[in-house]
Amino acid sequence: MPPETPLTTTERDPAPAGARVEWLTARDGTQIRVARFAGDDTSRGTVVVLNGRTEFIEKYFEAIGDLLSRGYAVATLDWRGQGRSDRPLENPHKGHVAHFDLYVADLQQAFLSFVEPNCPAPYRVICHSMGGNIGLRYLHAHPETFESAVFSAPMWGIGSRARPAAWMRAVAKATDWFGLHARYLPGGRNYHEDDRVFEDNVLTQDRDRFERFVAQTDAEPALRLGSPTLGWALEAFRSMDVIHAPGFVEAIETPIVVCSAGRDTLVSGEAHELVAKRLPRGRLVEVADAKHEILMELDRHRNRFWDAFDEL
């Protein structure tokens, strides 16, 4: 059953203006939380925000406010398996999905049944990390949906490599052979106290923003998520292979800006460069000193992203 409180707010993070929350039922029965926000002025249309692995709607309250102040309505969702959407395994900390195609299908359903009937056109999209993997595949499958797209540290490669390393592929094959899909990746774990520590984190250099996110998960522990499973990793590799296949990127005509964080250790800057070069209407913006979560970074890094968004 959907939770009684649709959005979690804290003193530091009230919900942006005009919040409306619903739950959609996917074809397999999974409940997906979706939300839209509309200020007094929505004359510029709607921006759909696609967040990354472990993330949730509330984490983007500040970015949503930035978009509302620009005259956009905003729509977003919690991916299946995280946020307040249904989680597929008995242990809710495990980040798991049966297939990345399910993410793409959930996004299509959310757009057709929630965004399009309720939010003004034209439509643009902002995609972060895992949301950037799903978003690029959506642009390929449904080129008519979005006028333009801005990507923040998209997950087109893991770590420093544009393509998964040989040992990663060996682990993925073993996952298939031995049916280990629901097990954590080696070294994986439930949400942990270390996830609350700002020092040496790989996400952001902004302490205040980092601590705001911790406060959100303190206020609602159901928002917490641990490490990915072997099955999630296998499907992520397969989805990245789709993106890097010959001709896939070249078929996407949407105007796109790719913002790549110079100090990112989670996703591949090399992949950003390779994909951006292949995009017919793509441009790469290097945010040189930023860590992975550009929109949650220090103001000077966030401003680079918003400048790129506004220019597009």
C-alpha positions as a Markdown table, in Angstrom:
| # | Residue | x | y | z |
|---|---|---|---|---|
| 1 | Met | 0.0 | 0.0 | 0.0 |
| 2 | Pro | 1.2 | 3.5 | -0.7 |
| 3 | Pro | 2.5 | 5.4 | 2.4 |
| 4 | Glu | 0.1 | 7.8 | 4.1 |
| 5 | Thr | 2.6 | 10.7 | 3.9 |
| 6 | Pro | 3.4 | 11.2 | 0.2 |
| 7 | Leu | 6.5 | 13.4 | 0.6 |
| 8 | Thr | 9.0 | 13.6 | 3.5 |
| 9 | Thr | 9.9 | 17.2 | 4.5 |
| 10 | Thr | 12.3 | 18.5 | 7.1 |
| 11 | Glu | 12.8 | 22.0 | 8.5 |
| 12 | Arg | 15.7 | 22.5 | 6.1 |
| 13 | Asp | 13.9 | 21.0 | 3.1 |
| 14 | Pro | 10.2 | 21.9 | 2.8 |
| 15 | Ala | 8.4 | 20.7 | -0.3 |
| 16 | Pro | 8.5 | 23.0 | -3.3 |
| 17 | Ala | 5.4 | 24.8 | -4.5 |
| 18 | Gly | 2.4 | 23.1 | -6.0 |
| 19 | Ala | 3.4 | 19.5 | -5.0 |
| 20 | Arg | 1.1 | 16.7 | -6.2 |
| 21 | Val | 2.0 | 13.0 | -5.6 |
| 22 | Glu | 0.4 | 9.9 | -7.0 |
| 23 | Trp | 1.2 | 6.2 | -7.3 |
| 24 | Leu | 1.1 | 4.4 | -10.6 |
| 25 | Thr | 0.7 | 0.7 | -11.0 |
| 26 | Ala | 3.1 | -0.9 | -13.5 |
| 27 | Arg | 2.1 | -3.8 | -15.6 |
| 28 | Asp | 3.7 | -6.3 | -13.1 |
| 29 | Gly | 1.9 | -4.6 | -10.2 |
| 30 | Thr | 4.8 | -2.6 | -8.9 |
| 31 | Gln | 3.7 | 0.7 | -7.3 |
| 32 | Ile | 5.7 | 3.7 | -8.6 |
| 33 | Arg | 5.7 | 7.0 | -6.8 |
| 34 | Val | 5.4 | 10.1 | -9.1 |
| 35 | Ala | 5.3 | 13.8 | -8.3 |
| 36 | Arg | 4.7 | 17.1 | -10.0 |
| 37 | Phe | 5.3 | 20.6 | -8.9 |
| 38 | Ala | 3.9 | 23.8 | -10.4 |
| 39 | Gly | 4.6 | 27.4 | -9.3 |
| 40 | Asp | 2.7 | 30.5 | -10.4 |
| 41 | Asp | 4.5 | 30.6 | -13.7 |
| 42 | Thr | 4.8 | 27.5 | -15.9 |
| 43 | Ser | 5.1 | 29.4 | -19.2 |
| 44 | Arg | 8.2 | 27.6 | -20.3 |
| 45 | Gly | 6.8 | 24.1 | -20.1 |
| 46 | Thr | 7.8 | 21.1 | -18.0 |
| 47 | Val | 11.2 | 19.6 | -17.0 |
| 48 | Val | 11.1 | 15.9 | -16.2 |
| 49 | Val | 13.9 | 15.0 | -13.6 |
| 50 | Leu | 15.3 | 11.5 | -13.7 |
| 51 | Asn | 17.4 | 10.8 | -10.6 |
| 52 | Gly | 20.2 | 8.3 | -9.9 |
| 53 | Arg | 20.6 | 5.0 | -8.1 |
| 54 | Thr | 19.8 | 5.2 | -4.3 |
| 55 | Glu | 18.1 | 8.6 | -4.9 |
| 56 | Phe | 14.5 | 9.8 | -4.3 |
| 57 | Ile | 12.2 | 12.7 | -5.1 |
| 58 | Glu | 12.9 | 14.7 | -1.9 |
| 59 | Lys | 16.6 | 14.8 | -2.6 |
| 60 | Tyr | 15.8 | 17.1 | -5.6 |
| 61 | Phe | 13.7 | 19.7 | -3.8 |
| 62 | Glu | 16.4 | 22.4 | -4.3 |
| 63 | Ala | 16.9 | 21.6 | -8.0 |
| 64 | Ile | 13.1 | 21.6 | -8.4 |
| 65 | Gly | 12.9 | 25.0 | -6.8 |
| 66 | Asp | 15.6 | 26.2 | -9.3 |
| 67 | Leu | 13.4 | 25.0 | -12.2 |
| 68 | Leu | 10.2 | 26.5 | -10.7 |
| 69 | Ser | 12.0 | 29.9 | -10.5 |
| 70 | Arg | 12.9 | 29.6 | -14.2 |
| 71 | Gly | 9.2 | 29.3 | -15.1 |
| 72 | Tyr | 9.0 | 25.5 | -15.5 |
| 73 | Ala | 6.7 | 23.0 | -14.0 |
| 74 | Val | 8.6 | 19.9 | -12.8 |
| 75 | Ala | 7.7 | 16.2 | -12.9 |
| 76 | Thr | 9.7 | 13.3 | -11.4 |
| 77 | Leu | 9.5 | 9.8 | -10.0 |
| 78 | Asp | 11.1 | 7.2 | -7.7 |
| 79 | Trp | 12.5 | 4.3 | -9.8 |
| 80 | Arg | 11.2 | 0.9 | -8.9 |
| 81 | Gly | 13.4 | -0.5 | -6.1 |
| 82 | Gln | 14.2 | 2.8 | -4.4 |
| 83 | Gly | 12.6 | 5.9 | -2.8 |
| 84 | Arg | 9.0 | 5.1 | -1.8 |
| 85 | Ser | 8.3 | 3.0 | -4.9 |
| 86 | Asp | 8.0 | -0.8 | -4.3 |
| 87 | Arg | 11.1 | -2.8 | -3.7 |
| 88 | Pro | 11.4 | -6.2 | -5.3 |
| 89 | Leu | 13.3 | -8.1 | -2.7 |
| 90 | Glu | 12.6 | -9.1 | 0.9 |
| 91 | Asn | 15.6 | -7.0 | 2.1 |
| 92 | Pro | 14.6 | -3.5 | 1.1 |
| 93 | His | 18.2 | -2.3 | 1.3 |
| 94 | Lys | 19.2 | -4.2 | -1.7 |
| 95 | Gly | 19.3 | -2.2 | -4.9 |
| 96 | His | 17.9 | -4.6 | -7.5 |
| 97 | Val | 16.0 | -4.7 | -10.8 |
| 98 | Ala | 15.2 | -7.6 | -13.0 |
| 99 | His | 15.9 | -5.7 | -16.2 |
| 100 | Phe | 16.7 | -2.1 | -17.1 |
| 101 | Asp | 13.9 | -2.3 | -19.7 |
| 102 | Leu | 11.5 | -2.1 | -16.8 |
| 103 | Tyr | 12.9 | 1.4 | -15.9 |
| 104 | Val | 12.3 | 2.6 | -19.5 |
| 105 | Ala | 8.8 | 1.2 | -19.4 |
| 106 | Asp | 8.0 | 2.8 | -16.1 |
| 107 | Leu | 9.2 | 6.2 | -17.4 |
| 108 | Gln | 7.0 | 5.8 | -20.5 |
| 109 | Gln | 4.0 | 5.0 | -18.3 |
| 110 | Ala | 4.7 | 7.9 | -16.0 |
| 111 | Phe | 5.0 | 10.3 | -19.0 |
| 112 | Leu | 1.8 | 9.1 | -20.8 |
| 113 | Ser | -0.4 | 8.7 | -17.8 |
| 114 | Phe | 0.9 | 11.4 | -15.4 |
| 115 | Val | 3.1 | 14.0 | -17.0 |
| 116 | Glu | 1.4 | 14.6 | -20.3 |
| 117 | Pro | -2.2 | 14.9 | -19.0 |
| 118 | Asn | -1.2 | 17.2 | -16.1 |
| 119 | Cys | 1.9 | 19.2 | -17.1 |
| 120 | Pro | 2.3 | 21.9 | -19.8 |
| 121 | Ala | 4.3 | 21.3 | -23.0 |
| 122 | Pro | 7.0 | 21.5 | -24.2 |
| 123 | Tyr | 9.0 | 18.9 | -22.3 |
| 124 | Arg | 12.6 | 18.9 | -21.4 |
| 125 | Val | 14.5 | 16.3 | -19.3 |
| 126 | Ile | 17.3 | 16.4 | -16.8 |
| 127 | Cys | 19.0 | 13.0 | -16.2 |
| 128 | His | 21.5 | 12.1 | -13.4 |
| 129 | Ser | 23.7 | 9.1 | -13.2 |
| 130 | Met | 21.6 | 5.9 | -13.5 |
| 131 | Gly | 18.8 | 8.2 | -14.7 |
| 132 | Gly | 21.2 | 9.2 | -17.5 |
| 133 | Asn | 21.4 | 5.6 | -18.7 |
| 134 | Ile | 17.6 | 5.2 | -18.7 |
| 135 | Gly | 17.1 | 8.7 | -20.1 |
| 136 | Leu | 19.3 | 8.1 | -23.1 |
| 137 | Arg | 17.6 | 4.8 | -23.9 |
| 138 | Tyr | 14.3 | 6.6 | -23.6 |
| 139 | Leu | 15.4 | 9.3 | -26.1 |
| 140 | His | 16.3 | 6.6 | -28.6 |
| 141 | Ala | 13.0 | 4.7 | -28.2 |
| 142 | His | 10.7 | 7.8 | -28.0 |
| 143 | Pro | 12.4 | 10.6 | -29.9 |
| 144 | Glu | 9.2 | 12.7 | -30.0 |
| 145 | Thr | 8.9 | 13.2 | -26.3 |
| 146 | Phe | 11.5 | 15.7 | -25.2 |
| 147 | Glu | 12.7 | 18.9 | -26.9 |
| 148 | Ser | 16.1 | 18.7 | -25.3 |
| 149 | Ala | 18.0 | 16.9 | -22.5 |
| 150 | Val | 20.8 | 17.8 | -20.0 |
| 151 | Phe | 22.7 | 15.0 | -18.5 |
| 152 | Ser | 24.6 | 15.2 | -15.1 |
| 153 | Ala | 27.3 | 12.5 | -14.8 |
| 154 | Pro | 25.4 | 9.9 | -16.7 |
| 155 | Met | 26.0 | 6.2 | -16.1 |
| 156 | Trp | 27.4 | 5.2 | -19.5 |
| 157 | Gly | 30.5 | 3.6 | -18.0 |
| 158 | Ile | 31.5 | 2.5 | -14.5 |
| 159 | Gly | 34.6 | 3.9 | -12.7 |
| 160 | Ser | 37.2 | 5.2 | -15.1 |
| 161 | Arg | 36.5 | 2.9 | -17.9 |
| 162 | Ala | 34.0 | 3.5 | -20.8 |
| 163 | Arg | 33.2 | -0.2 | -20.9 |
| 164 | Pro | 33.1 | -2.7 | -18.0 |
| 165 | Ala | 36.4 | -4.3 | -17.1 |
| 166 | Ala | 37.0 | -8.0 | -17.9 |
| 167 | Trp | 36.6 | -9.0 | -14.2 |
| 168 | Met | 33.3 | -7.2 | -14.0 |
| 169 | Arg | 32.0 | -9.1 | -17.0 |
| 170 | Ala | 33.2 | -12.3 | -15.5 |
| 171 | Val | 31.2 | -11.6 | -12.3 |
| 172 | Ala | 28.2 | -10.8 | -14.4 |
| 173 | Lys | 28.5 | -14.1 | -16.3 |
| 174 | Ala | 28.8 | -16.0 | -13.0 |
| 175 | Thr | 25.6 | -14.2 | -11.8 |
| 176 | Asp | 23.8 | -15.8 | -14.7 |
| 177 | Trp | 25.3 | -19.2 | -14.4 |
| 178 | Phe | 24.8 | -19.7 | -10.7 |
| 179 | Gly | 21.5 | -17.7 | -10.2 |
| 180 | Leu | 23.1 | -15.2 | -7.8 |
| 181 | His | 21.1 | -12.2 | -9.0 |
| 182 | Ala | 19.7 | -11.3 | -5.5 |
| 183 | Arg | 23.0 | -11.3 | -3.7 |
| 184 | Tyr | 25.0 | -8.1 | -3.0 |
| 185 | Leu | 28.0 | -7.3 | -5.2 |
| 186 | Pro | 31.2 | -8.3 | -3.4 |
| 187 | Gly | 31.7 | -5.9 | -0.6 |
| 188 | Gly | 28.1 | -4.7 | -0.7 |
| 189 | Arg | 26.0 | -4.1 | 2.3 |
| 190 | Asn | 22.8 | -2.6 | 3.8 |
| 191 | Tyr | 22.7 | 1.2 | 4.3 |
| 192 | His | 25.4 | 1.8 | 6.9 |
| 193 | Glu | 26.5 | 4.5 | 9.4 |
| 194 | Asp | 29.4 | 5.2 | 7.1 |
| 195 | Asp | 26.9 | 6.4 | 4.4 |
| 196 | Arg | 26.2 | 9.3 | 6.8 |
| 197 | Val | 29.8 | 10.5 | 7.0 |
| 198 | Phe | 30.7 | 13.6 | 4.9 |
| 199 | Glu | 34.4 | 13.2 | 5.1 |
| 200 | Asp | 35.9 | 11.4 | 2.1 |
| 201 | Asn | 32.5 | 10.8 | 0.5 |
| 202 | Val | 32.5 | 10.4 | -3.3 |
| 203 | Leu | 29.3 | 12.4 | -4.0 |
| 204 | Thr | 29.8 | 16.1 | -3.1 |
| 205 | Gln | 32.1 | 18.6 | -1.6 |
| 206 | Asp | 29.2 | 20.6 | -0.1 |
| 207 | Arg | 28.8 | 19.6 | 3.6 |
| 208 | Asp | 25.4 | 21.4 | 4.0 |
| 209 | Arg | 23.8 | 19.7 | 1.1 |
| 210 | Phe | 25.2 | 16.3 | 2.1 |
| 211 | Glu | 23.8 | 16.7 | 5.7 |
| 212 | Arg | 20.4 | 17.8 | 4.3 |
| 213 | Phe | 20.2 | 14.4 | 2.5 |
| 214 | Val | 21.1 | 12.5 | 5.7 |
| 215 | Ala | 18.4 | 14.5 | 7.6 |
| 216 | Gln | 15.9 | 13.4 | 4.9 |
| 217 | Thr | 16.7 | 9.7 | 5.4 |
| 218 | Asp | 16.6 | 10.2 | 9.2 |
| 219 | Ala | 13.2 | 11.7 | 8.9 |
| 220 | Glu | 12.1 | 8.7 | 6.7 |
| 221 | Pro | 14.3 | 5.6 | 7.0 |
| 222 | Ala | 12.3 | 3.9 | 4.2 |
| 223 | Leu | 14.2 | 6.2 | 1.8 |
| 224 | Arg | 17.5 | 4.5 | 2.6 |
| 225 | Leu | 19.1 | 2.1 | 0.1 |
| 226 | Gly | 22.2 | 0.0 | 0.3 |
| 227 | Ser | 24.5 | -1.5 | -2.3 |
| 228 | Pro | 23.4 | -2.9 | -5.6 |
| 229 | Thr | 22.9 | -6.6 | -6.2 |
| 230 | Leu | 24.8 | -8.8 | -8.7 |
| 231 | Gly | 21.6 | -8.8 | -10.8 |
| 232 | Trp | 21.4 | -5.0 | -10.9 |
| 233 | Ala | 25.1 | -4.9 | -12.0 |
| 234 | Leu | 24.5 | -7.5 | -14.7 |
| 235 | Glu | 21.6 | -5.5 | -16.1 |
| 236 | Ala | 23.5 | -2.2 | -15.8 |
| 237 | Phe | 26.3 | -3.7 | -18.0 |
| 238 | Arg | 23.8 | -5.0 | -20.5 |
| 239 | Ser | 22.2 | -1.5 | -20.6 |
| 240 | Met | 25.5 | 0.2 | -21.1 |
| 241 | Asp | 26.3 | -2.2 | -23.9 |
| 242 | Val | 23.0 | -1.2 | -25.6 |
| 243 | Ile | 24.2 | 2.5 | -25.5 |
| 244 | His | 27.6 | 1.7 | -26.9 |
| 245 | Ala | 26.3 | -0.5 | -29.7 |
| 246 | Pro | 27.2 | 0.9 | -33.2 |
| 247 | Gly | 24.5 | 3.2 | -34.5 |
| 248 | Phe | 22.5 | 3.6 | -31.2 |
| 249 | Val | 23.7 | 7.0 | -30.2 |
| 250 | Glu | 23.9 | 8.3 | -33.8 |
| 251 | Ala | 20.2 | 7.8 | -34.1 |
| 252 | Ile | 19.4 | 10.3 | -31.3 |
| 253 | Glu | 18.6 | 13.7 | -32.8 |
| 254 | Thr | 17.6 | 15.4 | -29.6 |
| 255 | Pro | 19.7 | 18.4 | -28.6 |
| 256 | Ile | 21.8 | 17.2 | -25.6 |
| 257 | Val | 24.3 | 18.7 | -23.2 |
| 258 | Val | 26.4 | 16.2 | -21.2 |
| 259 | Cys | 27.9 | 17.6 | -18.0 |
| 260 | Ser | 30.8 | 15.5 | -16.8 |
| 261 | Ala | 32.3 | 15.8 | -13.3 |
| 262 | Gly | 36.1 | 16.0 | -13.3 |
| 263 | Arg | 36.5 | 14.3 | -9.9 |
| 264 | Asp | 33.9 | 11.6 | -10.5 |
| 265 | Thr | 35.0 | 8.1 | -9.3 |
| 266 | Leu | 31.7 | 6.4 | -9.8 |
| 267 | Val | 31.0 | 6.8 | -13.5 |
| 268 | Ser | 33.3 | 7.2 | -16.5 |
| 269 | Gly | 34.3 | 10.5 | -17.9 |
| 270 | Glu | 35.8 | 8.7 | -20.9 |
| 271 | Ala | 32.3 | 7.3 | -21.7 |
| 272 | His | 30.9 | 10.8 | -21.5 |
| 273 | Glu | 33.4 | 12.0 | -24.0 |
| 274 | Leu | 32.9 | 9.1 | -26.4 |
| 275 | Val | 29.1 | 9.2 | -26.4 |
| 276 | Ala | 29.0 | 13.1 | -26.7 |
| 277 | Lys | 31.2 | 12.9 | -29.8 |
| 278 | Arg | 28.8 | 10.4 | -31.4 |
| 279 | Leu | 25.6 | 12.4 | -30.6 |
| 280 | Pro | 24.5 | 14.3 | -33.7 |
| 281 | Arg | 23.4 | 17.3 | -31.6 |
| 282 | Gly | 25.5 | 16.7 | -28.5 |
| 283 | Arg | 27.9 | 18.9 | -26.5 |
| 284 | Leu | 30.2 | 18.0 | -23.6 |
| 285 | Val | 30.7 | 20.4 | -20.6 |
| 286 | Glu | 33.5 | 19.5 | -18.2 |
| 287 | Val | 32.7 | 20.5 | -14.6 |
| 288 | Ala | 36.4 | 20.2 | -13.8 |
| 289 | Asp | 36.6 | 20.1 | -10.0 |
| 290 | Ala | 33.2 | 18.6 | -9.2 |
| 291 | Lys | 32.4 | 15.2 | -7.7 |
| 292 | His | 29.7 | 12.9 | -9.0 |
| 293 | Glu | 26.5 | 14.7 | -7.8 |
| 294 | Ile | 26.9 | 18.0 | -9.7 |
| 295 | Leu | 23.5 | 19.3 | -8.8 |
| 296 | Met | 24.3 | 18.6 | -5.1 |
| 297 | Glu | 27.7 | 20.2 | -5.3 |
| 298 | Leu | 29.2 | 23.5 | -4.3 |
| 299 | Asp | 27.5 | 26.5 | -5.9 |
| 300 | Arg | 30.2 | 27.2 | -8.4 |
| 301 | His | 29.8 | 23.6 | -9.8 |
| 302 | Arg | 26.0 | 23.8 | -9.7 |
| 303 | Asn | 26.1 | 27.1 | -11.6 |
| 304 | Arg | 28.1 | 25.5 | -14.4 |
| 305 | Phe | 25.3 | 22.9 | -14.8 |
| 306 | Trp | 22.6 | 25.6 | -14.8 |
| 307 | Asp | 24.5 | 27.7 | -17.2 |
| 308 | Ala | 24.6 | 24.8 | -19.6 |
| 309 | Phe | 20.9 | 24.1 | -19.0 |
| 310 | Asp | 19.9 | 27.7 | -19.7 |
| 311 | Glu | 22.1 | 27.9 | -22.8 |
| 312 | Leu | 20.4 | 24.9 | -24.3 |
